[in-house]
Amino acid sequence: MALPGTGSPVAWWVIPTTYTNSSGQPGASYMIVTGTGTEITAKYGTVPNVLGPYATKADAQAAANDAVSSGKIGVQKPYKGPSNPLKGLAAIGDFFQRLTQGNTWIRAGEVLLGVILLAIGVARVTGTQNLISSAVKARMP
């Protein structure tokens, strides 16, 4: 894809660039260059998001400033690296550590008692308790 204005008179262009800093993190910036569209294409190849042509360097700088402030070009957020793939192991260890705490078993007992009380209430409301008690009485000698 050729740049707009290929073969046009000398003009100013804003070319987005990428780099790797001393910490190995990727970044982005721009450079302002002058030349015809054909010269820019020959020197820099097909570059996405090229801004231009502009009549003056000041116009190109203003366009670059607008592009940076709008986030189209400029320094990217720093690379944080991959997240820790072993986080799951810590969670498993935390689970087993919590099993040794007394409060865990108190809460488990409370939940179990609540489920039993709910089951008894539902059985009384629906009349299921009569079926269960009659079945139990029939099995007893």
Order of alpha helices (4+ residues) and beta strands (2+ residues): beta-beta-alpha-beta-alpha-alpha-alpha-alpha
